[in-house]
Amino acid sequence: MINNQRITEAMLSAPASLAGDGSVTSAWADMNNRYDYTFLVAVGAMAASKGVKLELLGSNDSGGSGAETIRELSHTADSGGETGRLFAVRGRVTPDWRYLAVKLTNLDDTTATVAAVMLVSDTLYVPDDGGVTVLQV
């Protein structure tokens, strides 16, 4: 690890049940004095052809007022279903948004389990992609 590297992690969304056609938005993370970020979003078992949409949201208010979608990604499980899926949303902090959050929307009518974790740093640390679906911003 580089001496001046500082990584902060926060649990933004505890594991929660995502009802059919529902959505879950994480807590808003303050990007002040941060260089880059990675949000890890875990989705539990998904039935065959089940879909979810992941969005990175930006706001200049800690409560998310006036939030806008910065980037989004849709994912559909294959015909055999999936036991779980991990998504990484990462990018460099810009002056456009002070607060960031991730939102996961269930595109089907069956329940899924989700959780979100954020890692932010003020250096060029980027976690390994090993088996993770990445939404690069």
C-alpha positions as a Markdown table, in Angstrom:
| # | Residue | x | y | z |
|---|---|---|---|---|
| 1 | Met | 0.0 | 0.0 | 0.0 |
| 2 | Ile | 1.3 | 3.5 | -0.8 |
| 3 | Asn | 1.9 | 5.6 | 2.3 |
| 4 | Asn | -0.3 | 8.5 | 1.2 |
| 5 | Gln | -3.1 | 6.3 | 0.1 |
| 6 | Arg | -6.3 | 6.7 | 2.1 |
| 7 | Ile | -9.3 | 4.5 | 1.6 |
| 8 | Thr | -12.6 | 5.0 | 3.3 |
| 9 | Glu | -15.4 | 2.5 | 3.2 |
| 10 | Ala | -19.1 | 2.8 | 4.2 |
| 11 | Met | -22.0 | 0.5 | 4.2 |
| 12 | Leu | -24.6 | 2.6 | 2.3 |
| 13 | Ser | -27.4 | 0.1 | 2.1 |
| 14 | Ala | -27.8 | -2.8 | 4.5 |
| 15 | Pro | -29.1 | -6.0 | 2.9 |
| 16 | Ala | -32.7 | -5.3 | 2.0 |
| 17 | Ser | -35.5 | -7.1 | 0.1 |
| 18 | Leu | -36.3 | -5.5 | -3.2 |
| 19 | Ala | -39.9 | -6.2 | -4.1 |
| 20 | Gly | -41.1 | -6.7 | -7.6 |
| 21 | Asp | -41.0 | -3.5 | -9.7 |
| 22 | Gly | -39.5 | -1.7 | -6.7 |
| 23 | Ser | -36.3 | 0.2 | -6.2 |
| 24 | Val | -33.7 | 0.8 | -3.4 |
| 25 | Thr | -31.5 | 3.9 | -3.2 |
| 26 | Ser | -28.4 | 3.9 | -1.0 |
| 27 | Ala | -27.5 | 6.6 | 1.5 |
| 28 | Trp | -25.8 | 9.7 | -0.1 |
| 29 | Ala | -22.0 | 9.7 | 0.1 |
| 30 | Asp | -20.1 | 12.9 | 0.5 |
| 31 | Met | -17.4 | 13.2 | -2.2 |
| 32 | Asn | -15.8 | 16.4 | -0.7 |
| 33 | Asn | -12.0 | 16.1 | -0.8 |
| 34 | Arg | -12.2 | 12.7 | -2.5 |
| 35 | Tyr | -10.4 | 11.7 | -5.7 |
| 36 | Asp | -12.3 | 8.6 | -6.9 |
| 37 | Tyr | -14.9 | 6.2 | -5.8 |
| 38 | Thr | -16.2 | 2.6 | -6.2 |
| 39 | Phe | -19.7 | 1.5 | -5.1 |
| 40 | Leu | -20.1 | -2.3 | -4.8 |
| 41 | Val | -23.7 | -3.4 | -5.2 |
| 42 | Ala | -24.6 | -7.0 | -4.4 |
| 43 | Val | -27.7 | -8.6 | -5.8 |
| 44 | Gly | -28.9 | -12.0 | -4.5 |
| 45 | Ala | -30.2 | -14.9 | -6.5 |
| 46 | Met | -32.0 | -13.8 | -9.7 |
| 47 | Ala | -34.4 | -16.1 | -11.5 |
| 48 | Ala | -33.9 | -16.9 | -15.2 |
| 49 | Ser | -34.2 | -13.8 | -17.4 |
| 50 | Lys | -34.8 | -11.5 | -14.3 |
| 51 | Gly | -33.6 | -8.0 | -14.8 |
| 52 | Val | -32.3 | -5.2 | -12.7 |
| 53 | Lys | -31.2 | -1.6 | -13.5 |
| 54 | Leu | -28.4 | 0.1 | -11.6 |
| 55 | Glu | -28.0 | 3.9 | -11.6 |
| 56 | Leu | -25.4 | 6.2 | -10.3 |
| 57 | Leu | -27.1 | 9.4 | -8.9 |
| 58 | Gly | -25.6 | 12.8 | -8.3 |
| 59 | Ser | -26.8 | 15.6 | -6.1 |
| 60 | Asn | -25.5 | 18.7 | -4.4 |
| 61 | Asp | -27.7 | 18.2 | -1.4 |
| 62 | Ser | -27.0 | 15.5 | 1.3 |
| 63 | Gly | -30.6 | 14.5 | 1.1 |
| 64 | Gly | -30.6 | 13.9 | -2.6 |
| 65 | Ser | -32.8 | 16.9 | -3.6 |
| 66 | Gly | -32.6 | 17.5 | -7.4 |
| 67 | Ala | -30.8 | 14.2 | -7.9 |
| 68 | Glu | -30.0 | 13.3 | -11.5 |
| 69 | Thr | -28.9 | 10.0 | -13.1 |
| 70 | Ile | -25.3 | 10.2 | -14.1 |
| 71 | Arg | -25.0 | 6.8 | -15.6 |
| 72 | Glu | -27.0 | 3.6 | -15.7 |
| 73 | Leu | -26.6 | -0.1 | -16.5 |
| 74 | Ser | -29.2 | -2.8 | -17.0 |
| 75 | His | -28.5 | -6.5 | -16.4 |
| 76 | Thr | -30.6 | -9.6 | -17.2 |
| 77 | Ala | -29.8 | -13.0 | -15.7 |
| 78 | Asp | -29.2 | -15.7 | -18.2 |
| 79 | Ser | -31.7 | -18.5 | -19.0 |
| 80 | Gly | -30.4 | -20.6 | -16.1 |
| 81 | Gly | -30.7 | -17.8 | -13.5 |
| 82 | Glu | -27.9 | -16.6 | -11.3 |
| 83 | Thr | -27.0 | -17.3 | -7.6 |
| 84 | Gly | -26.0 | -13.7 | -7.2 |
| 85 | Arg | -24.3 | -10.8 | -9.0 |
| 86 | Leu | -21.8 | -8.2 | -7.9 |
| 87 | Phe | -21.8 | -4.8 | -9.6 |
| 88 | Ala | -19.1 | -2.1 | -9.3 |
| 89 | Val | -19.8 | 1.5 | -10.2 |
| 90 | Arg | -16.6 | 3.5 | -10.2 |
| 91 | Gly | -15.2 | 6.7 | -11.5 |
| 92 | Arg | -13.4 | 9.9 | -10.7 |
| 93 | Val | -15.0 | 12.6 | -8.5 |
| 94 | Thr | -16.0 | 15.7 | -10.5 |
| 95 | Pro | -17.1 | 19.1 | -9.3 |
| 96 | Asp | -20.5 | 18.5 | -10.8 |
| 97 | Trp | -21.9 | 16.6 | -7.8 |
| 98 | Arg | -20.9 | 16.7 | -4.2 |
| 99 | Tyr | -23.0 | 13.7 | -3.2 |
| 100 | Leu | -23.3 | 10.3 | -4.9 |
| 101 | Ala | -25.7 | 7.4 | -4.4 |
| 102 | Val | -26.6 | 4.2 | -6.2 |
| 103 | Lys | -30.1 | 3.1 | -7.0 |
| 104 | Leu | -31.1 | -0.4 | -8.0 |
| 105 | Thr | -34.5 | -1.0 | -9.6 |
| 106 | Asn | -36.1 | -4.4 | -9.9 |
| 107 | Leu | -37.4 | -4.8 | -13.5 |
| 108 | Asp | -39.5 | -7.9 | -12.8 |
| 109 | Asp | -42.1 | -9.1 | -10.4 |
| 110 | Thr | -40.0 | -11.4 | -8.2 |
| 111 | Thr | -38.2 | -10.3 | -5.0 |
| 112 | Ala | -34.4 | -9.9 | -4.9 |
| 113 | Thr | -32.0 | -9.1 | -2.0 |
| 114 | Val | -29.6 | -6.2 | -2.4 |
| 115 | Ala | -26.9 | -4.3 | -0.5 |
| 116 | Ala | -24.5 | -1.5 | -1.4 |
| 117 | Val | -21.0 | -0.7 | -0.1 |
| 118 | Met | -18.9 | 2.3 | -1.0 |
| 119 | Leu | -15.1 | 2.6 | -1.2 |
| 120 | Val | -13.7 | 6.1 | -1.8 |
| 121 | Ser | -10.1 | 7.1 | -2.0 |
| 122 | Asp | -7.9 | 10.1 | -2.7 |
| 123 | Thr | -5.4 | 8.2 | -4.8 |
| 124 | Leu | -5.5 | 6.0 | -7.9 |
| 125 | Tyr | -6.4 | 2.8 | -6.0 |
| 126 | Val | -8.8 | 0.7 | -8.1 |
| 127 | Pro | -10.0 | -2.7 | -6.8 |
| 128 | Asp | -9.6 | -5.8 | -8.9 |
| 129 | Asp | -12.4 | -6.6 | -11.3 |
| 130 | Gly | -12.4 | -10.4 | -10.7 |
| 131 | Gly | -15.9 | -11.5 | -11.7 |
| 132 | Val | -17.6 | -8.2 | -11.2 |
| 133 | Thr | -19.8 | -6.4 | -13.7 |
| 134 | Val | -18.4 | -2.9 | -13.9 |
| 135 | Leu | -20.2 | 0.3 | -14.8 |
| 136 | Gln | -17.3 | 2.7 | -15.6 |
| 137 | Val | -18.3 | 6.3 | -15.2 |
